[in-house]
Amino acid sequence: MRRLLGVLLALAAVPASAALRPGAPAPDFTTRGAVAGKVFTLHLKEELRHGPVVLYFFPAAFTSGCSAEARAFAEKIDAFRAAGARVIGMSADPVDKLAAFSKAECAGKFPVASAGARIVKDYDVALGRQVQGRDVTTRTSYVIGRDGRIAFVHDDMNPAEHVATTLAAVRSLTNRP
């Protein structure tokens, strides 16, 4: 029953324009990220060794919707961990800005990483406009299974449902409460 719910959630959340659909391989990448203000190198393949990954893209650090979404993920991080998943926020912001964001809005509870042009293209998350000479991403959340395949996609510029839907998808994927 949980698997069926997960499949139904996945199908309902995938917009017609999403390039990466459930079952597709998640593009691997290495980039710089920060957690609790400390900069480090993040490699998706390494993160997946520990279990599923929620990779959520957000348009820009320190904007109202992105700050609210980061705080919501931070509030539920224990539930994601209990379900066996890691959460990683991604935006096209530079890593120094994300380091400050990771302390202020993510409460140091999960990493945020800089999505360069290749990552933005590979995950099909370009919003189609630039701010201060850099790409701005859409608000798209991917749940990536430990096998490196997309298990769930939620693509909606409204941040309200990303946390709840991705947590439900992770729970369905891992069969954990």
C-alpha positions as CSV (number, residue, x, y, z in Angstrom):
1,M,0.0,0.0,0.0
2,R,2.8,2.4,0.9
3,R,4.5,1.7,-2.5
4,L,1.3,2.4,-4.3
5,L,0.9,5.7,-2.4
6,G,4.5,6.6,-3.4
7,V,3.9,5.8,-7.0
8,L,0.7,7.9,-7.0
9,L,2.5,10.8,-5.3
10,A,5.2,10.6,-7.8
11,L,2.9,10.7,-10.8
12,A,0.8,13.5,-9.3
13,A,3.8,15.7,-8.6
14,V,5.7,15.4,-11.9
15,P,4.8,18.3,-14.2
16,A,4.6,17.8,-17.9
17,S,7.8,19.8,-18.4
18,A,10.1,18.0,-15.9
19,A,13.1,16.6,-17.8
20,L,14.0,14.1,-15.0
21,R,11.2,11.7,-14.4
22,P,11.0,8.9,-11.8
23,G,13.2,6.0,-12.9
24,A,15.8,8.2,-14.7
25,P,19.4,8.2,-13.5
26,A,20.2,11.3,-11.4
27,P,23.2,13.1,-12.9
28,D,26.2,12.8,-10.6
29,F,28.1,16.0,-9.7
30,T,30.7,17.4,-7.4
31,T,30.4,21.0,-6.1
32,R,31.1,23.2,-3.2
33,G,28.6,23.4,-0.4
34,A,28.3,24.6,3.2
35,V,26.8,23.4,6.4
36,A,26.7,25.5,9.5
37,G,28.8,28.1,7.7
38,K,31.6,25.7,6.9
39,V,32.5,25.2,3.2
40,F,33.2,21.7,2.0
41,T,33.2,19.6,-1.3
42,L,29.9,17.8,-1.9
43,H,29.8,14.7,-4.2
44,L,26.3,13.3,-4.9
45,K,27.5,9.8,-5.3
46,E,29.1,9.9,-1.8
47,E,25.9,11.2,-0.3
48,L,23.9,8.4,-1.9
49,R,26.1,5.7,-0.1
50,H,24.3,6.7,3.1
51,G,20.8,6.3,1.7
52,P,18.3,8.3,-0.4
53,V,18.9,12.0,-1.0
54,V,16.4,14.8,-1.2
55,L,17.9,17.3,-3.6
56,Y,15.9,20.5,-3.5
57,F,16.6,23.4,-5.7
58,F,15.6,26.9,-4.7
59,P,15.8,30.2,-6.6
60,A,17.9,32.4,-4.3
61,A,19.2,32.5,-0.8
62,F,17.7,35.0,1.6
63,T,14.5,35.5,-0.3
64,S,11.3,35.1,1.6
65,G,10.1,31.8,0.0
66,C,13.5,30.3,0.0
67,S,14.2,31.2,3.6
68,A,10.8,29.8,4.7
69,E,11.5,26.6,2.8
70,A,14.9,26.2,4.3
71,R,13.5,26.7,7.8
72,A,10.7,24.1,7.1
73,F,13.3,21.5,5.9
74,A,15.4,22.3,9.1
75,E,12.3,21.7,11.3
76,K,11.7,18.3,9.7
77,I,15.3,17.2,9.4
78,D,15.0,14.6,12.2
79,A,12.0,13.0,10.4
80,F,14.0,12.8,7.1
81,R,16.9,11.2,9.0
82,A,14.6,8.7,10.7
83,A,13.3,7.8,7.3
84,G,16.9,7.2,6.2
85,A,17.4,10.2,3.9
86,R,19.7,13.2,3.6
87,V,18.6,16.6,2.6
88,I,20.7,18.9,0.4
89,G,19.6,22.4,-0.8
90,M,20.8,23.6,-4.1
91,S,20.8,27.0,-5.7
92,A,23.0,28.9,-8.2
93,D,24.1,31.2,-5.4
94,P,27.9,31.4,-4.8
95,V,29.1,29.3,-1.9
96,D,30.0,32.2,0.3
97,K,26.4,33.4,0.3
98,L,25.2,29.8,0.9
99,A,27.6,29.5,3.8
100,A,25.8,32.4,5.5
101,F,22.4,30.9,4.5
102,S,23.3,27.5,5.9
103,K,23.8,29.1,9.4
104,A,21.0,31.6,9.3
105,E,18.1,29.8,7.6
106,C,19.1,26.1,7.6
107,A,20.1,26.3,11.3
108,G,23.2,24.3,10.4
109,K,21.1,21.1,10.1
110,F,21.7,20.3,6.4
111,P,24.0,21.3,3.6
112,V,23.3,23.8,0.8
113,A,25.4,23.7,-2.3
114,S,26.1,25.8,-5.3
115,A,24.6,24.6,-8.5
116,G,26.8,25.6,-11.4
117,A,25.6,25.8,-15.0
118,R,26.2,22.1,-15.7
119,I,24.1,21.0,-12.7
120,V,21.3,23.5,-13.5
121,K,21.2,22.1,-17.1
122,D,21.5,18.5,-16.1
123,Y,18.6,18.8,-13.6
124,D,16.6,21.0,-15.9
125,V,16.0,23.7,-13.2
126,A,16.9,26.9,-15.0
127,L,14.2,29.5,-14.3
128,G,15.0,31.2,-17.6
129,R,16.3,34.5,-16.1
130,Q,19.4,35.8,-14.4
131,V,19.9,37.8,-11.3
132,Q,23.2,39.7,-10.9
133,G,24.6,37.8,-13.9
134,R,23.9,34.3,-12.7
135,D,21.2,31.8,-13.3
136,V,18.3,31.4,-11.0
137,T,16.8,28.0,-10.5
138,T,13.3,26.8,-10.3
139,R,11.9,25.4,-7.0
140,T,12.2,21.7,-7.8
141,S,12.7,18.9,-5.3
142,Y,14.0,15.5,-6.3
143,V,14.1,12.4,-4.2
144,I,16.9,10.2,-5.4
145,G,17.1,6.6,-4.4
146,R,20.2,5.0,-3.1
147,D,20.5,3.3,-6.5
148,G,21.1,6.8,-8.0
149,R,17.7,7.0,-9.8
150,I,15.0,9.6,-9.5
151,A,12.3,8.3,-7.3
152,F,10.1,11.4,-7.0
153,V,9.8,14.9,-8.4
154,H,8.0,17.9,-7.0
155,D,8.2,21.0,-9.2
156,D,6.3,24.0,-7.9
157,M,7.4,27.6,-7.3
158,N,5.3,27.7,-4.2
159,P,7.5,26.3,-1.3
160,A,4.5,25.2,0.8
161,E,4.4,21.5,-0.1
162,H,8.0,20.6,-0.9
163,V,8.8,19.4,2.6
164,A,5.6,17.3,3.1
165,T,5.6,15.7,-0.3
166,T,9.3,14.8,-0.3
167,L,9.1,13.4,3.2
168,A,6.1,11.3,2.2
169,A,8.0,10.1,-0.9
170,V,11.1,9.2,1.2
171,R,9.0,7.3,3.7
172,S,7.3,5.4,0.9
173,L,10.7,4.6,-0.7
174,T,12.4,3.4,2.5
175,N,9.3,1.9,4.2
176,R,10.2,3.8,7.3
177,P,7.9,6.0,9.4
